Structures are given as C-alpha cells and as structure tokens.
Amino acid sequence: MSGYDIARDYFVSKYIDPSCHPKDMVRRLTYPYLRRCALLWELLRSSATSPLYDGSNIWEGSHLYLSNSTQDDSSSLAMELAGLRELEDLFQIQSLDLILQDESVHMLALKWSQHFCEEYNPRKYRGTLFSTPAVPFRLMQLPDVYQVLLERYIKMQCPDCGSVPDEPALCLLCGKLCSPSWKPCCRTGKCQNHALQCGAGIGIFLLVRKTTILLQRSARLTFWPSLYLDAFGEEDNEMHRGKPLYLSQERYTSLTYLVASHSLDRTSEVLRQTTIGFYGSD
C-alpha cells in the first residue's frame, strides 16, 4: 500500500505506530484476535464448570491494562511482542516472512490495493478513511492533572438545549458529557439513559464536580473512589482543600480491569454499596 499515494492520503489510523516495523505492526494488530482464540481454546479444553475469574481481589491481573504512559515504550513493545510470539507458537502460526513469500497471498494483497485505488481515486474524497481495528479494552484517556479536565468540562453546554448541567458526568466509555439528572429535553444525556445506549446498561461516569466515579448498571448504581489524588495520595472529594490532583494510574487500571472483566455484578466491593436509582432521580 505504501506505493499508492491515494492510500497515504486516505488511510490513517491512530493505532498504527510509525516507529514500529511494518511486519511487527501487522502482527500486533492480530494480537486481540489471538487472545480471544486462546480464551476460547482454554474454555474448550477446560473441564471446570465455574467461570475463569477470581473476584476475590480486583487488583490482581490489573497490570494487563496498564496504558503506554505508565511504562517505557520500548519495554512495553517488547512485552507485547513476547506475548504475541507465545500465542503464535501456541497456534503454530508461521512466520510473517514465510506467509508473505506465498505467491497467492502476494497476488491477493495486490488485488486489494488495486481495488482500493479504483474505488477511492475517482471519487476524490476530501475526508479521511479511519481504520479502527480491534484493540485491548481501555477506558478513555484522561489528563494527568485534574485542573485540565475541570476547565474543559465544568462549563460545557448541552448540545440539545445549550444549558450547563448542574452535575456534569463524563462517560469514560465514549467521552460524552452527561448528568445524573437532566432536563426533560435532554433525557438522552441522563446517565442511566446514556448507559443503555453506550454500554448496554453499563455506565462508567466521572462526576466532574466531585472527582468520584459513578458506576451504573441499568437502574442500579454505586460510587467508586476518586481517580485523582493529591501529592500525598489522598482524595479531595468536591475539591474542598483546593490542592492539585493527579491521575492515579493504579486506580484507573483497577477500574478498567473491573469493567473489562464484567465484574460489576460479581464484585462484593461494588454490590454491597449498590442502590437503585436514588441519586439524581427525576
């Protein structure tokens, strides 16, 4: 594809790392699929009837969801490629060099490239065709300093009526600004309604004025500790002390693992605090 100018103009993806070798980048894009295959393979081989999940400690295993910002890029890439190589050996996948030497594969790739150019060159699109491959689950990227997030969302207006919500709640799944209780004209922005559309009833919201997390599971909801801590590792709910707050990567990783492992219905720390629709009800 690098030989076609049209491809460079229209094929852009934020998941493509230009510093990574193209062959390794192709292998990395297969990683999420191979992990799913490994899970299925393990389930088929296992005789256990219970789920492959131990909810006794939600912090265990959370290192799997550390973002690149918490690790050195080179070491993170090396760990990813090592895990990928292990899966390739498990499924006896040939080297990419051997696959690319196959004449039928080479001809198929050329046909794909030619078809791409024939379709998009005459139309002369002015926009960009974005590629969104399957990637490991992550919540939205948050700024390291809470003041940056506060200044961005505290006075953001509703796109429907133009009003500023009294209790802005940031959806950490898609980045939309919602509210536990909003006006009738903005019911799509209510946390419970948005959770049904965005997460099939699952909602993870950061309460902007309180710094805490609101977990929504259909009509049931509960609170999760603040993701932002001061320099001494303490919370400042509702920002009474006025100290600078910084994102806790450990807490955010733990929350990501909680959501990715579908543990909102099984974790005792969440269940014992859950109530039904008392917060921000209309």
N, C-alpha and C positions, 0 to 999 in steps of 0.2 A: 504493500500500500504506500510505502514511502516514495515510490516512483511516480505517484499521481499527485499533482498539485491540488486537484479538487479534494482529495482525501485530507490533505493537511489543512485545507481551508474549512472543511465542514465536519470533520471528525475530531471532536475534542472530548476529553474525559478527565475529570478531576481525580480519577482513580489510576491514571497512567503516570507513573513516576519516570520522568525523562532521564534521571540519573541511573536508572536500573537498566541492565542489559535487556534488549527486547525479548530474548528467549526466556529469561527469568521472569519477565513481566507476564508473558503468556502463561507460564507455569503458575504464577501467583494468582492469576485470575481463575484458575481451576481449583484453587485451594478450598473455597467454600463448598463446592460440589463434592470434592473428595472427602471432606469432613462429614458431610451428610451421608455419603455412601458408607463411611466407616461406622457411623452410628447405626445405620440400617443393618450392616453386616454383623455388628455386635449383638443387636437385638435378635437377629435370626439364629445366631449361634448360641445365645444365652438360654438357659433353662429357667432362669429366675422369673417369677411372676410379678415381682414388685418393680416399680419404676427405677431406672438407673439414676437415682438422685438421692442424696443425703441432705436433708434440710436442717440437720442439727446445727450447722454452723454456716451461715450465709456468707461469711467472709472467705471460706475455703473455695479455691478454684477461681476466685475473682481476678487473679493475675492474668487469666486468659483474655481479659477485656481491657487491659491497660492500653491507653492511647499512645500514639507515637511520641507525644510530647513528654511522656514520663520516662522514656528510655532513649538511649543513644540510638540514632537512626541505623548505624551500621550493625550494631549488635542486635537490634530488633529485626532487621532484614535477615541476618544470619540465623536467628532463631526460627523465623518463618520458613526459610528455605530448608532448614533441617527438619522441621515438622512436615513440610511438603514432601521431602525426599523419603521420609518414613512411610507416608501414605502411598507414594508411588511404588515403593518396594512391596508394600502390603498387597497392592492390586496388580503387581508385576507389569507396571506401565513402562513402556520402552522410553529410551532417551529421546528428547525432542529432536536431536540431531538426526537420529535414525528415522523418525517419523517424517521429517522434512525432506529426507532423501528419497522418500517414496514418490514415484512419478505421478501416480494418481492423485495423491494429496497435493502435490505441486500444481497440477493442472486444475484441480478444484479451486485452489486459492486464487489462481489467475482468473478463473471464470467469475468468482465472487467479486474480485476487484474490477473487472471489466463491467460487470452488471451494475456495480455501484456508480461507476463513472457515467455509464449510459443513462442511468435513471436521474442523476442529480446535476449533471453538467448542462443539459438543455434547459432545465427549469431555472437555473441561475438563482438558487435560493440566496437570500440575503442573511438569513438566520444561521444558527449553528445546530447541527445534529449532535445531541449529547448522548453519550453512552453511559448507561448505569448498570454495570454488571453486578452480580451477586457478591456481597461483601459480608464479613462478620458483623453481627448486630452491634450497633453503637447508638447511644443517645446523641442529641445534637451537641456540637462543640460549644462550650461556654467560655467566656473570658476568664482569665486568671484573677482579675481584680473585680470585685463586686460593683464598684462605683461605675465601671464601664457599662455593665449590664443595666444598672439602675438608671443611668442617664439616657439610655436608649429606649427603655420600655416604660418608664414611670409615667410619661405623658403621651404615650402613643394612643391615637384615636381609633375608635371602632370604624372599620371601613363602610359599615352599613348606615350608621346614624351620625357619625362624627363625634360622638361623646367619648370622654375619657373614663374608663371603668374605675370604680372606687377600689376594687381589689384585683388588680391585674394579675393574671396567672399565665405563665409561659409554658406552653406544651413542649416538653422535652423530646417528643417523638417527631414533630414536624416543624416546630418553631413558631406556631401561630399564637397570638396573644388572645387569651380567653378570660373568663371570670367565673367564680363560683356562682354568682347571681348577677344576671344581666337583664337589661330591659326586654320587654316582650318583642320589640322589633329586632332584637339581636339574639334570639334564642339559639341560633346555630353557634354562637360564641360562648354559650354556657358550658362549663366544664363537663358536665355529665353528657350533654348532647354531643359535644365535640368528641368525647371519648368513644361514643358509639360509632361515629363516622371515621375517626382517625385510627383507633386501636381496637375495634370490635368490642368496645366496652371497657378496655384498659386505658387509663389515663394517667400520665405522669406529669404533674404540673409544679412549676416553681412559683411560689407566691412571692411576687416581686417586693412587696412592702414588708414581708415578714422573713424572708430568706429561707423559709422552710419548704418542704415538699408535700404536696397533696397527692395521695395515691387514690385513684378512682377505679372501682371495679363494678361497672353498671351502677346500681343505686347505692352500693356500699363504698365507704371512703374512710381514710385514715391519714395520719400525718407521719412523715419521715423526717429525721433530723436534718438540720441545715447542711448544705453542701459547702458553705462558706464559713471559714473560721478566721479568728484574728491571729496575730503573730504568736500568741501563746497557746493556740489550738483550742480556743474557747468559742462557743457560739455567741452571737449577739442578735437574738431574735427581735424583730421590729426595730433594730438598729438604735437602741436607746443610748448606748455608750458612744456611738459615733466613731468607733475605731475602724481603720481599714480592714477589710475582709478579703480573704484569699481562697481560691477554689481548692478544696481538699480532693486530690486525685484519688486517694484511697476510698473516701466515701462515695465519690461518683462512680468509681469502678464497682463498688459493692452494690450500689443501686442498679447499675447496668446489668450486673450478674443476676440480681433479683428479678428483673424484668425479662431478661433473655432466657432464663431457666423456667419461666412461667410459674413462679413461686408465690405470687400474691395470694393464692388460695390455700397454700400449704405452710407458709412460714408463721410460726407461733407469734413472733415479734410483731407481725402485721395483724394477724387475726384477733389477738386479744385487745387491740386498740380500735378495731373497726366498728363503725356505727353506720346506720342507714340514713343518709340524706339529711342530717341535721345542720350541716354547715352551708350557709349561703342559699338556703331553700327559698323559692319564690313564695 
